[in-house]
Structures are given as structure tokens and as C-alpha cells.
Amino acid sequence: MRIEEANPFAYEFELKSTALVLIDMQRDFIEPGGFGETLGNDVSLLEAIVPATKAALAAWRQAGGLVVHTREAHKADLSDCPPAKRNRSNPTLRIGDEGPMGRILVAGEPGNQIIDALAPVEGELVIDKPGKGMFYATGLHELLQQRGITHLLFGGVTTEVCVQTSMREANDRGYDGLLLEDCTESYFPAFKAATLDMIRAQGAIVGWTAPSAALLAALNHTA
């Protein structure tokens, strides 16, 4: 398959060796009352990408492609959350504290779950990650290698933090990654714009970007 509208140049991939990765589309980041809002952020900015992301996910599922969901999640005893991370940003609530949707960013809590619109289905990988990047302390690389995955399509939040970190980690491990531009967002629009430029600079130094409509067109062309 080929996405002609990819930037900085066309992106080629095979369905069987490509996974769609949705980063941290969790209630704590996207819904009012979650961790993102306690940091003083406007979560409606992130909510706005849900329709496009849902459409891309549905099309990818229909095509039979592998789907990976990640959640930023910590153990209940916070043994995998260093103080330097927990104490950062001076939020109203910290990781592990009781919030409106349970303990903030703790595995198994209501707020730590992926939003209903993008909920995983049977057969999809769900990765709980204690860090920003999806490969750190998760074993995901080995799981992808077992499945013969070489290319990754990305969506999720936030663009400049967990999404970009994961794409850079993927690049270091030899994956060709493409970020779906309207399936990712930041609490700070200028940060998203800068991240897109950084990813595709210097001939796709980190990866490619493209609108989700271009992915849908590529999938429809081969249907």
C-alpha cells in the first residue's frame, strides 16, 4: 500500500507487517475531571480528535490490521513511578492520588481505561507503560517482532510527549512510523505543530505524517 499524501514523501507499507498504535487515549487525559484537567489543561482539545481516530480504527479493523493500544499506567504501590515523575508539574492531584475517576494513572482504575469510543476488542494488544515511550519496560518490541511488524501508524495523545517519544523509540528500533495528523493532539496546539515539523524534517528523520483520510483512501483502494 502507498500513502501518496504523506509528508515529506510517499509512505509505503504492507498490511500484514503494519500495526496501528493508539497512544494513551485514556479517560484521565481526555475526559473532564481526569488527570489532564487537574494540570489546568483544556481537555476538549483532545476530545476533538476522537471522531477521526474512531474512523481510522474502524477502517483498520475492517482491513484486518493489528491494533495496539497503550495506557500510561502504574502499579498500585507506585513502585514503578519515580518521585521525580510524581512530583513534577505541581498538579492539584498527583499520580496515585484519589481523583474523580479513581486513583490517578493507576492500572485498573476507571480513569486509566481507554475511552469507550476507542475501547479495545478481542485480539488487540493493550500495553500498560510506566513511562512516556511505549517500549520502555513493556516488552512491546518483542511482541511486534514475533508478529513480523516493521511499520507503525500512530495516533493518540499528547503529540509532543508520549506520541513523539514512542515514535522516536520506534525509529531507534528500526520501525518506519507515520503519524496520522488529525488523530493526535496536544493541550498546546503550537506544540503539536512543532512536533509534526520535527518528525518529518530532514527527509523523515523520525517518521512521516499524513491526514487520516489518506490512510482511508489507501485502504479503500485495496479493498
HUFENBEL-V283172 format. One record per residue. N is the residue number from 1. RES is the residue in one small letter. OMEGA is omega in whole degrees, 0 to 359 (* if undefined). D_CENTER is the distance of its C-alpha to the mean C-alpha in Angstrom with 2 decimals. Layout:
BEGIN
n:N res:RES omega:OMEGA d_center:D_CENTER
n:N res:RES omega:OMEGA d_center:D_CENTER
END
This chain:
BEGIN
n:1 res:m omega:185 d_center:22.16
n:2 res:r omega:175 d_center:21.96
n:3 res:i omega:185 d_center:19.97
n:4 res:e omega:185 d_center:22.77
n:5 res:e omega:179 d_center:21.09
n:6 res:a omega:181 d_center:18.57
n:7 res:n omega:15 d_center:19.15
n:8 res:p omega:175 d_center:21.05
n:9 res:f omega:186 d_center:22.42
n:10 res:a omega:182 d_center:21.93
n:11 res:y omega:181 d_center:19.23
n:12 res:e omega:181 d_center:20.65
n:13 res:f omega:174 d_center:19.18
n:14 res:e omega:183 d_center:20.52
n:15 res:l omega:186 d_center:18.97
n:16 res:k omega:182 d_center:20.17
n:17 res:s omega:182 d_center:18.51
n:18 res:t omega:176 d_center:15.08
n:19 res:a omega:171 d_center:11.96
n:20 res:l omega:183 d_center:9.27
n:21 res:v omega:177 d_center:5.89
n:22 res:l omega:187 d_center:3.76
n:23 res:i omega:165 d_center:1.67
n:24 res:d omega:177 d_center:5.19
n:25 res:m omega:188 d_center:6.78
n:26 res:q omega:179 d_center:9.90
n:27 res:r omega:182 d_center:13.40
n:28 res:d omega:180 d_center:13.98
n:29 res:f omega:192 d_center:11.70
n:30 res:i omega:184 d_center:12.43
n:31 res:e omega:175 d_center:15.94
n:32 res:p omega:179 d_center:19.19
n:33 res:g omega:181 d_center:20.56
n:34 res:g omega:184 d_center:17.44
n:35 res:f omega:180 d_center:16.69
n:36 res:g omega:180 d_center:15.27
n:37 res:e omega:178 d_center:18.57
n:38 res:t omega:177 d_center:20.65
n:39 res:l omega:179 d_center:19.57
n:40 res:g omega:184 d_center:21.19
n:41 res:n omega:175 d_center:18.28
n:42 res:d omega:185 d_center:18.52
n:43 res:v omega:179 d_center:15.83
n:44 res:s omega:177 d_center:17.14
n:45 res:l omega:180 d_center:15.36
n:46 res:l omega:179 d_center:11.95
n:47 res:e omega:185 d_center:13.76
n:48 res:a omega:182 d_center:14.91
n:49 res:i omega:185 d_center:11.89
n:50 res:v omega:181 d_center:12.17
n:51 res:p omega:181 d_center:15.04
n:52 res:a omega:180 d_center:13.68
n:53 res:t omega:178 d_center:10.45
n:54 res:k omega:180 d_center:12.98
n:55 res:a omega:179 d_center:15.28
n:56 res:a omega:179 d_center:13.07
n:57 res:l omega:180 d_center:12.21
n:58 res:a omega:180 d_center:15.95
n:59 res:a omega:180 d_center:17.10
n:60 res:w omega:176 d_center:15.14
n:61 res:r omega:181 d_center:16.54
n:62 res:q omega:180 d_center:19.88
n:63 res:a omega:179 d_center:19.92
n:64 res:g omega:181 d_center:19.40
n:65 res:g omega:178 d_center:16.32
n:66 res:l omega:177 d_center:14.36
n:67 res:v omega:176 d_center:11.18
n:68 res:v omega:174 d_center:8.90
n:69 res:h omega:173 d_center:7.24
n:70 res:t omega:173 d_center:6.56
n:71 res:r omega:170 d_center:8.52
n:72 res:e omega:190 d_center:10.00
n:73 res:a omega:179 d_center:13.48
n:74 res:h omega:176 d_center:16.95
n:75 res:k omega:183 d_center:20.21
n:76 res:a omega:180 d_center:22.74
n:77 res:d omega:178 d_center:25.03
n:78 res:l omega:180 d_center:22.41
n:79 res:s omega:178 d_center:23.74
n:80 res:d omega:179 d_center:20.36
n:81 res:c omega:181 d_center:19.87
n:82 res:p omega:179 d_center:22.14
n:83 res:p omega:181 d_center:24.21
n:84 res:a omega:177 d_center:23.01
n:85 res:k omega:185 d_center:19.54
n:86 res:r omega:185 d_center:21.03
n:87 res:n omega:183 d_center:23.61
n:88 res:r omega:170 d_center:21.60
n:89 res:s omega:180 d_center:21.57
n:90 res:n omega:182 d_center:24.48
n:91 res:p omega:175 d_center:22.67
n:92 res:t omega:175 d_center:24.80
n:93 res:l omega:180 d_center:23.12
n:94 res:r omega:176 d_center:21.76
n:95 res:i omega:181 d_center:19.50
n:96 res:g omega:179 d_center:21.73
n:97 res:d omega:177 d_center:23.84
n:98 res:e omega:179 d_center:24.66
n:99 res:g omega:181 d_center:23.00
n:100 res:p omega:181 d_center:23.38
n:101 res:m omega:180 d_center:20.90
n:102 res:g omega:182 d_center:22.05
n:103 res:r omega:186 d_center:21.38
n:104 res:i omega:175 d_center:18.51
n:105 res:l omega:175 d_center:15.49
n:106 res:v omega:182 d_center:17.82
n:107 res:a omega:178 d_center:17.01
n:108 res:g omega:180 d_center:18.75
n:109 res:e omega:182 d_center:19.24
n:110 res:p omega:181 d_center:18.78
n:111 res:g omega:181 d_center:16.46
n:112 res:n omega:183 d_center:14.10
n:113 res:q omega:175 d_center:13.63
n:114 res:i omega:183 d_center:11.05
n:115 res:i omega:185 d_center:12.79
n:116 res:d omega:184 d_center:15.56
n:117 res:a omega:183 d_center:14.69
n:118 res:l omega:185 d_center:11.68
n:119 res:a omega:178 d_center:13.31
n:120 res:p omega:174 d_center:13.27
n:121 res:v omega:182 d_center:16.58
n:122 res:e omega:179 d_center:18.84
n:123 res:g omega:178 d_center:18.05
n:124 res:e omega:180 d_center:14.25
n:125 res:l omega:175 d_center:12.80
n:126 res:v omega:187 d_center:11.50
n:127 res:i omega:172 d_center:10.85
n:128 res:d omega:184 d_center:11.90
n:129 res:k omega:180 d_center:11.39
n:130 res:p omega:181 d_center:13.97
n:131 res:g omega:179 d_center:12.70
n:132 res:k omega:182 d_center:10.15
n:133 res:g omega:186 d_center:9.50
n:134 res:m omega:181 d_center:8.52
n:135 res:f omega:184 d_center:12.07
n:136 res:y omega:174 d_center:14.17
n:137 res:a omega:182 d_center:16.44
n:138 res:t omega:185 d_center:14.56
n:139 res:g omega:183 d_center:16.48
n:140 res:l omega:181 d_center:13.57
n:141 res:h omega:180 d_center:15.30
n:142 res:e omega:179 d_center:18.43
n:143 res:l omega:179 d_center:17.00
n:144 res:l omega:179 d_center:15.66
n:145 res:q omega:178 d_center:19.00
n:146 res:q omega:182 d_center:20.94
n:147 res:r omega:178 d_center:19.53
n:148 res:g omega:182 d_center:20.31
n:149 res:i omega:179 d_center:16.86
n:150 res:t omega:183 d_center:17.16
n:151 res:h omega:183 d_center:14.69
n:152 res:l omega:173 d_center:10.92
n:153 res:l omega:188 d_center:9.48
n:154 res:f omega:166 d_center:6.04
n:155 res:g omega:175 d_center:4.79
n:156 res:g omega:186 d_center:3.43
n:157 res:v omega:341 d_center:5.44
n:158 res:t omega:189 d_center:7.50
n:159 res:t omega:188 d_center:8.11
n:160 res:e omega:183 d_center:10.78
n:161 res:v omega:187 d_center:9.82
n:162 res:c omega:180 d_center:6.86
n:163 res:v omega:181 d_center:5.18
n:164 res:q omega:179 d_center:8.85
n:165 res:t omega:180 d_center:9.88
n:166 res:s omega:179 d_center:7.91
n:167 res:m omega:178 d_center:9.31
n:168 res:r omega:175 d_center:12.57
n:169 res:e omega:180 d_center:12.76
n:170 res:a omega:179 d_center:12.31
n:171 res:n omega:180 d_center:14.97
n:172 res:d omega:181 d_center:17.23
n:173 res:r omega:173 d_center:17.16
n:174 res:g omega:179 d_center:18.21
n:175 res:y omega:171 d_center:15.35
n:176 res:d omega:185 d_center:15.38
n:177 res:g omega:176 d_center:12.01
n:178 res:l omega:180 d_center:11.65
n:179 res:l omega:177 d_center:9.36
n:180 res:l omega:193 d_center:10.22
n:181 res:e omega:182 d_center:11.81
n:182 res:d omega:176 d_center:12.30
n:183 res:c omega:177 d_center:8.96
n:184 res:t omega:181 d_center:7.58
n:185 res:e omega:178 d_center:9.86
n:186 res:s omega:171 d_center:11.55
n:187 res:y omega:182 d_center:14.43
n:188 res:f omega:185 d_center:16.41
n:189 res:p omega:180 d_center:16.61
n:190 res:a omega:178 d_center:18.45
n:191 res:f omega:177 d_center:15.72
n:192 res:k omega:182 d_center:13.37
n:193 res:a omega:180 d_center:16.40
n:194 res:a omega:181 d_center:17.25
n:195 res:t omega:177 d_center:13.92
n:196 res:l omega:179 d_center:14.18
n:197 res:d omega:181 d_center:17.73
n:198 res:m omega:183 d_center:17.03
n:199 res:i omega:187 d_center:14.66
n:200 res:r omega:180 d_center:17.28
n:201 res:a omega:173 d_center:20.34
n:202 res:q omega:176 d_center:23.14
n:203 res:g omega:179 d_center:22.53
n:204 res:a omega:183 d_center:18.77
n:205 res:i omega:174 d_center:19.04
n:206 res:v omega:181 d_center:15.31
n:207 res:g omega:181 d_center:14.49
n:208 res:w omega:169 d_center:14.97
n:209 res:t omega:178 d_center:13.86
n:210 res:a omega:174 d_center:15.16
n:211 res:p omega:182 d_center:15.38
n:212 res:s omega:178 d_center:14.21
n:213 res:a omega:179 d_center:17.98
n:214 res:a omega:175 d_center:18.61
n:215 res:l omega:180 d_center:16.50
n:216 res:l omega:179 d_center:18.38
n:217 res:a omega:180 d_center:21.57
n:218 res:a omega:179 d_center:21.11
n:219 res:l omega:180 d_center:20.55
n:220 res:n omega:182 d_center:23.54
n:221 res:h omega:182 d_center:25.64
n:222 res:t omega:183 d_center:25.52
n:223 res:a omega:* d_center:25.83
END
